[in-house]
Amino acid sequence: MVREVDLRSDTVTKPTAEMRRVMAEAVVGDDVYQEDPTINALEERVAKLLGKEAGIYVASGTMGNLAAIMAHCWTRGQEVVVGELSHILKSEQGGVAQLGGVNVSTLKNLDDGTFSLEELKEKFRPANPDIHEPSTGVVCLENTNNRCGGRVLPQSFIQQVCDISRDRGVPVHMDGARLLNAAVHSGIPPHEIVKDCASVSMCLSKGIGAPVGSVVVGSKEFIVRVRRCRKVLGGAMRQAGILAAAALVGLDSAMERLSVDHKRAKKLAHEIHNLKSDLLTVDPEVVESNMLLLNFPSPRLTSAQFVEKMAQINPGDKEKVIVRCGTWFRNRVRWVLHSDLTQEDLDLALQKIRSILV
């Protein structure tokens, strides 16, 4: 038997036995009529967790971000300001422009996921732009920052972005796909992290471990708009409480499980660093959540070659193990830890690295 260790993403987790049980027993209704009690309970719970008035369940984080931006940019000719490495810009197929009709203005992301506040100030259009310009509709943040390797935004930075934007009458949306990871690392409650953000989209299908979905939260008036946007995007589901039931179970133990992921990621990063290889490097100091970025400084081993070798049984392997992962930009590989992995899985992944580097 070949053992598989999947480090591609925290989206690969399978529903637990308890999740499957509550899915089978879930009390459901028609969510388009807002009559699904399990969906309603999930929306209320996430809204309370994030300190907002209301929430709405959506099919994915991509849909959540798109519907939120469309709801903020409610009139034609508006613009969203995002980081150049943001998931919204890089991994959501340009949906804000393609489907939302929203113009995009980008900021240069630094290695820690932040950007220049002075550059941000220059991005705002006049409150009453002339006929040549779009108006600024929303500023977006991402916490943790996926492309930067799961980096956690400093709370002071979030506060400054919100203060600058508020002074100009522009709301801030938080792509909080992995917001609970940020809360675990920083020790700051989720509602405090996003207290000055007008809206948040939080994934349930990543570290929380649910099979499907995200929740968007904000004011009651804002969520009415998001609900309309969700409908036109094809995201109005019917008896979706079956899915919400699993998410409620995942939320019960999410913080504890994410904490384990973080500790294991840090430990693994130190172990790889301690190999002192000139073919593969990791900086443990920048591992802040459940992700680590593997760097390949030598042409003797590229990220693509590494991925291929990890996915096959090699002559030097002591165990029949394959490790699934994917290339990342800038000749790197991203590893993402999750609750379906054991410490033994990670030990075997490290052992496989050793056999490759020999």
ZAPAFI-41332 format. One record per residue (C-alpha): residue number from 1; x, y, z. Coordinates in nm, 3 decimals, always signed. Example, Ala and Ser with C-alpha at 12.3 -4.5 7.8 and 13.67 -1.06 7.14 Angstrom:
BEGIN
REC  num        x        y        z
REC    1   +1.230   -0.450   +0.780
REC    2   +1.367   -0.106   +0.714
END
This chain:
BEGIN
REC  num        x        y        z
REC    1   +0.000   +0.000   +0.000
REC    2   +0.117   +0.351   -0.085
REC    3   +0.052   +0.619   +0.175
REC    4   -0.051   +0.961   +0.048
REC    5   +0.025   +1.286   +0.226
REC    6   -0.167   +1.575   +0.070
REC    7   -0.011   +1.917   +0.133
REC    8   -0.165   +2.100   -0.162
REC    9   -0.420   +2.295   +0.043
REC   10   -0.634   +2.295   +0.356
REC   11   -0.934   +2.259   +0.123
REC   12   -0.867   +1.884   +0.077
REC   13   -1.002   +1.777   +0.417
REC   14   -1.283   +1.521   +0.428
REC   15   -1.595   +1.560   +0.647
REC   16   -1.554   +1.392   +0.985
REC   17   -1.786   +1.119   +1.109
REC   18   -1.961   +1.377   +1.329
REC   19   -2.005   +1.610   +1.033
REC   20   -2.159   +1.331   +0.828
REC   21   -2.396   +1.245   +1.113
REC   22   -2.526   +1.598   +1.158
REC   23   -2.557   +1.642   +0.782
REC   24   -2.784   +1.338   +0.770
REC   25   -2.993   +1.467   +1.060
REC   26   -3.000   +1.839   +0.971
REC   27   -3.331   +2.024   +0.991
REC   28   -3.362   +2.210   +0.662
REC   29   -3.585   +2.447   +0.466
REC   30   -3.572   +2.668   +0.159
REC   31   -3.290   +2.916   +0.209
REC   32   -3.403   +3.136   -0.081
REC   33   -3.703   +3.213   +0.141
REC   34   -3.462   +3.232   +0.439
REC   35   -3.648   +2.937   +0.591
REC   36   -3.358   +2.696   +0.649
REC   37   -3.305   +2.697   +1.028
REC   38   -2.958   +2.541   +1.008
REC   39   -2.842   +2.800   +0.755
REC   40   -2.990   +3.075   +0.972
REC   41   -2.808   +2.939   +1.277
REC   42   -2.476   +2.931   +1.089
REC   43   -2.518   +3.286   +0.956
REC   44   -2.603   +3.417   +1.304
REC   45   -2.312   +3.235   +1.462
REC   46   -2.052   +3.364   +1.217
REC   47   -2.195   +3.718   +1.233
REC   48   -2.163   +3.709   +1.612
REC   49   -1.813   +3.559   +1.593
REC   50   -1.703   +3.847   +1.369
REC   51   -1.898   +4.118   +1.552
REC   52   -2.133   +4.210   +1.267
REC   53   -2.510   +4.251   +1.244
REC   54   -2.585   +3.985   +0.986
REC   55   -2.437   +3.717   +0.763
REC   56   -2.515   +3.521   +0.449
REC   57   -2.399   +3.175   +0.343
REC   58   -2.238   +3.154   -0.002
REC   59   -2.098   +2.867   -0.207
REC   60   -1.733   +2.974   -0.194
REC   61   -1.485   +3.239   -0.089
REC   62   -1.465   +3.358   -0.449
REC   63   -1.841   +3.410   -0.458
REC   64   -1.829   +3.578   -0.118
REC   65   -1.564   +3.830   -0.223
REC   66   -1.735   +3.899   -0.555
REC   67   -2.080   +3.947   -0.404
REC   68   -1.938   +4.171   -0.131
REC   69   -1.748   +4.391   -0.377
REC   70   -2.053   +4.416   -0.602
REC   71   -2.260   +4.518   -0.299
REC   72   -2.010   +4.788   -0.204
REC   73   -1.971   +4.912   -0.564
REC   74   -2.345   +4.946   -0.604
REC   75   -2.341   +5.210   -0.878
REC   76   -2.171   +5.194   -1.217
REC   77   -1.824   +5.336   -1.267
REC   78   -1.672   +5.236   -0.932
REC   79   -1.333   +5.092   -0.844
REC   80   -1.191   +4.841   -0.596
REC   81   -0.841   +4.888   -0.450
REC   82   -0.659   +4.558   -0.385
REC   83   -0.308   +4.425   -0.326
REC   84   -0.133   +4.297   -0.637
REC   85   -0.083   +3.955   -0.471
REC   86   -0.437   +3.932   -0.335
REC   87   -0.651   +3.626   -0.394
REC   88   -0.920   +3.857   -0.534
REC   89   -0.685   +3.973   -0.808
REC   90   -0.477   +3.659   -0.870
REC   91   -0.710   +3.365   -0.816
REC   92   -1.070   +3.470   -0.879
REC   93   -1.060   +3.498   -1.257
REC   94   -1.103   +3.875   -1.254
REC   95   -1.465   +3.824   -1.156
REC   96   -1.504   +4.175   -1.016
REC   97   -1.448   +4.309   -1.367
REC   98   -1.580   +4.015   -1.568
REC   99   -1.909   +3.984   -1.380
REC  100   -1.926   +4.280   -1.145
REC  101   -1.833   +4.556   -1.387
REC  102   -1.592   +4.696   -1.127
REC  103   -1.259   +4.861   -1.218
REC  104   -0.949   +4.739   -1.033
REC  105   -0.663   +4.947   -0.890
REC  106   -0.367   +4.762   -0.739
REC  107   -0.118   +4.822   -0.460
REC  108   +0.226   +4.659   -0.437
REC  109   +0.220   +4.394   -0.165
REC  110   +0.523   +4.365   +0.061
REC  111   +0.653   +4.024   +0.171
REC  112   +0.439   +4.030   +0.486
REC  113   +0.117   +4.095   +0.294
REC  114   +0.096   +4.464   +0.382
REC  115   +0.139   +4.758   +0.144
REC  116   +0.248   +5.119   +0.161
REC  117   -0.004   +5.340   +0.337
REC  118   +0.128   +5.637   +0.142
REC  119   +0.060   +5.451   -0.182
REC  120   -0.289   +5.370   -0.055
REC  121   -0.362   +5.739   +0.005
REC  122   -0.273   +5.812   -0.357
REC  123   -0.519   +5.551   -0.484
REC  124   -0.838   +5.720   -0.367
REC  125   -1.034   +5.897   -0.636
REC  126   -1.202   +6.230   -0.554
REC  127   -1.532   +6.194   -0.368
REC  128   -1.700   +6.359   -0.665
REC  129   -1.479   +6.254   -0.957
REC  130   -1.496   +6.432   -1.287
REC  131   -1.641   +6.256   -1.589
REC  132   -1.306   +6.092   -1.671
REC  133   -1.259   +5.894   -1.351
REC  134   -1.423   +5.607   -1.167
REC  135   -1.506   +5.656   -0.800
REC  136   -1.343   +5.447   -0.526
REC  137   -1.599   +5.197   -0.398
REC  138   -1.407   +4.973   -0.158
REC  139   -1.058   +4.884   -0.032
REC  140   -0.981   +4.513   +0.020
REC  141   -0.745   +4.342   +0.264
REC  142   -0.654   +3.973   +0.289
REC  143   -0.580   +3.806   +0.624
REC  144   -0.398   +3.572   +0.628
REC  145   -0.231   +3.652   +0.298
REC  146   -0.225   +3.340   +0.083
REC  147   +0.035   +3.435   -0.180
REC  148   +0.272   +3.563   +0.086
REC  149   +0.265   +3.224   +0.259
REC  150   -0.008   +3.266   +0.518
REC  151   +0.132   +3.585   +0.668
REC  152   -0.081   +3.755   +0.932
REC  153   -0.150   +4.126   +0.888
REC  154   -0.044   +4.336   +1.189
REC  155   -0.345   +4.475   +1.371
REC  156   -0.193   +4.824   +1.363
REC  157   -0.178   +4.803   +0.982
REC  158   -0.543   +4.698   +0.955
REC  159   -0.640   +4.985   +1.186
REC  160   -0.448   +5.240   +0.980
REC  161   -0.598   +5.118   +0.652
REC  162   -0.947   +5.141   +0.800
REC  163   -0.881   +5.489   +0.944
REC  164   -0.744   +5.620   +0.613
REC  165   -1.034   +5.472   +0.418
REC  166   -1.299   +5.593   +0.663
REC  167   -1.164   +5.948   +0.643
REC  168   -1.232   +5.931   +0.269
REC  169   -1.574   +5.774   +0.304
REC  170   -1.466   +5.438   +0.160
REC  171   -1.549   +5.101   +0.326
REC  172   -1.295   +4.822   +0.380
REC  173   -1.371   +4.460   +0.293
REC  174   -1.167   +4.183   +0.451
REC  175   -1.103   +3.868   +0.253
REC  176   -1.083   +3.660   +0.569
REC  177   -1.070   +3.320   +0.404
REC  178   -0.831   +3.215   +0.682
REC  179   -0.922   +3.480   +0.937
REC  180   -0.933   +3.232   +1.224
REC  181   -0.571   +3.141   +1.146
REC  182   -0.488   +3.508   +1.194
REC  183   -0.674   +3.510   +1.525
REC  184   -0.487   +3.201   +1.648
REC  185   -0.148   +3.351   +1.560
REC  186   -0.212   +3.701   +1.695
REC  187   -0.417   +3.606   +2.000
REC  188   -0.666   +3.876   +1.899
REC  189   -1.034   +3.770   +1.890
REC  190   -1.175   +3.758   +1.535
REC  191   -1.428   +4.034   +1.601
REC  192   -1.150   +4.264   +1.720
REC  193   -0.941   +4.201   +1.409
REC  194   -1.226   +4.311   +1.179
REC  195   -1.402   +4.561   +1.404
REC  196   -1.346   +4.850   +1.163
REC  197   -1.401   +4.653   +0.842
REC  198   -1.741   +4.707   +0.683
REC  199   -1.758   +4.348   +0.561
REC  200   -1.577   +4.016   +0.589
REC  201   -1.584   +3.694   +0.386
REC  202   -1.473   +3.391   +0.590
REC  203   -1.422   +3.043   +0.440
REC  204   -1.561   +2.737   +0.612
REC  205   -1.399   +2.485   +0.377
REC  206   -1.034   +2.559   +0.456
REC  207   -0.890   +2.518   +0.806
REC  208   -1.234   +2.497   +0.963
REC  209   -1.276   +2.172   +0.772
REC  210   -1.631   +2.197   +0.641
REC  211   -1.694   +2.049   +0.294
REC  212   -1.847   +2.357   +0.130
REC  213   -1.903   +2.728   +0.172
REC  214   -1.819   +3.068   +0.315
REC  215   -2.011   +3.332   +0.506
REC  216   -2.014   +3.705   +0.429
REC  217   -2.093   +3.936   +0.720
REC  218   -2.168   +4.306   +0.757
REC  219   -2.455   +4.539   +0.841
REC  220   -2.811   +4.422   +0.786
REC  221   -2.853   +4.670   +0.500
REC  222   -2.531   +4.551   +0.338
REC  223   -2.627   +4.183   +0.360
REC  224   -2.957   +4.260   +0.182
REC  225   -2.747   +4.383   -0.110
REC  226   -2.517   +4.080   -0.094
REC  227   -2.821   +3.852   -0.100
REC  228   -2.933   +4.012   -0.425
REC  229   -2.583   +3.975   -0.573
REC  230   -2.563   +3.613   -0.460
REC  231   -2.888   +3.541   -0.644
REC  232   -2.769   +3.675   -0.980
REC  233   -2.440   +3.483   -0.942
REC  234   -2.636   +3.158   -0.913
REC  235   -2.552   +3.112   -0.548
REC  236   -2.900   +3.104   -0.396
REC  237   -2.928   +2.748   -0.266
REC  238   -3.233   +2.568   -0.132
REC  239   -3.197   +2.307   +0.146
REC  240   -2.836   +2.402   +0.210
REC  241   -2.865   +2.338   +0.582
REC  242   -2.717   +1.995   +0.510
REC  243   -2.390   +2.177   +0.436
REC  244   -2.429   +2.433   +0.713
REC  245   -2.463   +2.156   +0.972
REC  246   -2.110   +2.034   +0.896
REC  247   -1.975   +2.389   +0.921
REC  248   -2.129   +2.435   +1.265
REC  249   -1.948   +2.123   +1.384
REC  250   -1.622   +2.246   +1.233
REC  251   -1.652   +2.579   +1.413
REC  252   -1.683   +2.405   +1.750
REC  253   -1.319   +2.293   +1.750
REC  254   -1.167   +2.518   +1.482
REC  255   -0.941   +2.729   +1.701
REC  256   -0.787   +2.429   +1.879
REC  257   -0.725   +2.242   +1.553
REC  258   -0.578   +2.547   +1.382
REC  259   -0.342   +2.595   +1.673
REC  260   -0.212   +2.241   +1.619
REC  261   -0.165   +2.314   +1.247
REC  262   +0.037   +2.625   +1.329
REC  263   +0.266   +2.449   +1.575
REC  264   +0.328   +2.164   +1.334
REC  265   +0.400   +2.405   +1.047
REC  266   +0.656   +2.591   +1.257
REC  267   +0.819   +2.267   +1.368
REC  268   +0.834   +2.136   +1.012
REC  269   +0.984   +2.462   +0.887
REC  270   +1.261   +2.442   +1.149
REC  271   +1.330   +2.078   +1.061
REC  272   +1.365   +2.159   +0.689
REC  273   +1.579   +2.464   +0.770
REC  274   +1.805   +2.249   +0.987
REC  275   +1.883   +2.025   +0.690
REC  276   +2.114   +2.308   +0.577
REC  277   +2.060   +2.223   +0.212
REC  278   +2.170   +2.445   -0.074
REC  279   +1.889   +2.295   -0.287
REC  280   +1.593   +2.371   -0.061
REC  281   +1.545   +2.644   +0.198
REC  282   +1.270   +2.758   +0.433
REC  283   +1.261   +3.062   +0.659
REC  284   +1.094   +2.950   +0.985
REC  285   +1.074   +3.309   +1.106
REC  286   +0.806   +3.397   +0.852
REC  287   +0.590   +3.089   +0.915
REC  288   +0.298   +3.243   +1.101
REC  289   +0.008   +3.010   +1.033
REC  290   -0.050   +2.678   +0.859
REC  291   +0.159   +2.747   +0.549
REC  292   +0.525   +2.730   +0.459
REC  293   +0.695   +2.830   +0.137
REC  294   +0.978   +2.610   +0.011
REC  295   +1.245   +2.794   -0.189
REC  296   +1.472   +2.642   -0.454
REC  297   +1.782   +2.860   -0.497
REC  298   +1.977   +2.617   -0.717
REC  299   +1.907   +2.519   -1.080
REC  300   +1.996   +2.163   -0.978
REC  301   +1.651   +2.126   -0.822
REC  302   +1.359   +2.336   -0.944
REC  303   +1.019   +2.357   -0.779
REC  304   +0.865   +2.156   -1.064
REC  305   +1.126   +1.881   -1.026
REC  306   +1.069   +1.871   -0.652
REC  307   +0.692   +1.833   -0.693
REC  308   +0.745   +1.550   -0.940
REC  309   +0.991   +1.366   -0.713
REC  310   +0.765   +1.401   -0.409
REC  311   +0.475   +1.250   -0.601
REC  312   +0.656   +0.927   -0.689
REC  313   +0.819   +0.639   -0.508
REC  314   +1.194   +0.699   -0.527
REC  315   +1.471   +0.438   -0.498
REC  316   +1.598   +0.582   -0.169
REC  317   +1.258   +0.588   +0.004
REC  318   +1.232   +0.380   +0.321
REC  319   +0.851   +0.396   +0.313
REC  320   +0.609   +0.382   +0.020
REC  321   +0.487   +0.741   +0.050
REC  322   +0.387   +1.002   -0.203
REC  323   +0.350   +1.366   -0.107
REC  324   +0.111   +1.576   -0.311
REC  325   +0.195   +1.944   -0.350
REC  326   +0.211   +2.205   -0.624
REC  327   +0.444   +2.468   -0.759
REC  328   +0.405   +2.823   -0.640
REC  329   +0.511   +3.142   -0.810
REC  330   +0.879   +3.255   -0.802
REC  331   +1.007   +2.895   -0.823
REC  332   +0.861   +2.798   -0.487
REC  333   +0.633   +2.530   -0.345
REC  334   +0.357   +2.600   -0.095
REC  335   +0.280   +2.344   +0.175
REC  336   -0.046   +2.383   +0.366
REC  337   -0.115   +2.191   +0.686
REC  338   -0.467   +2.084   +0.785
REC  339   -0.658   +1.868   +1.030
REC  340   -0.654   +1.553   +0.815
REC  341   -0.276   +1.530   +0.853
REC  342   -0.105   +1.352   +1.142
REC  343   +0.238   +1.422   +1.284
REC  344   +0.346   +1.091   +1.129
REC  345   +0.238   +1.220   +0.787
REC  346   +0.462   +1.521   +0.829
REC  347   +0.751   +1.310   +0.955
REC  348   +0.720   +1.096   +0.643
REC  349   +0.713   +1.408   +0.422
REC  350   +1.034   +1.527   +0.587
REC  351   +1.188   +1.183   +0.541
REC  352   +1.101   +1.197   +0.171
REC  353   +1.270   +1.537   +0.143
REC  354   +1.585   +1.389   +0.293
REC  355   +1.585   +1.109   +0.034
REC  356   +1.551   +1.364   -0.248
REC  357   +1.829   +1.588   -0.121
REC  358   +2.082   +1.306   -0.085
END
